[in-house]
C-alpha cells in the first residue's frame, strides 16, 4: 500500500455517514444537484466575519465529489440552503476541500 491509498481508505472512514459525515445536496453554480457526504465543523465565533452567530460553518467535502468549488455553489443541509463564501484550500485527488459556507443569502455576492 502507498500513502495515497491509505489516505483514500481513511477518507472512506471519516466520510462514512455512520461515523462523522452526513449526506447533503451539492449544486455547483449553473449545474445539477447531486448527493454527497460532508463533515461540518463549527466555526470559532471569535474569528467570524460580520454575520449572525451560527451563520457560517466550515464544511469538509471530498475532492472526488466536488471537483472545483466556487462562489455561487450551494449546499442543502437539513433542508436549509447554505452558500459557498470561500474555498479555504485542499483539493488533491486524495484530499478534501475545506470550505466556508453561510446560510445568509446576503453573503452570497
Secondary structure as UniProt FT lines:
FT   HELIX           3..14
FT   TURN            17..20
FT   STRAND          22..27
FT   TURN            29..30
FT   STRAND          33..42
FT   HELIX           45..47
FT   TURN            53..54
FT   STRAND          56..62
FT   TURN            63..65
FT   TURN            71..72
FT   STRAND          74..77
FT   TURN            78..79
FT   STRAND          80..90
FT   TURN            93..94
FT   STRAND          96..102
FT   HELIX           105..108
//
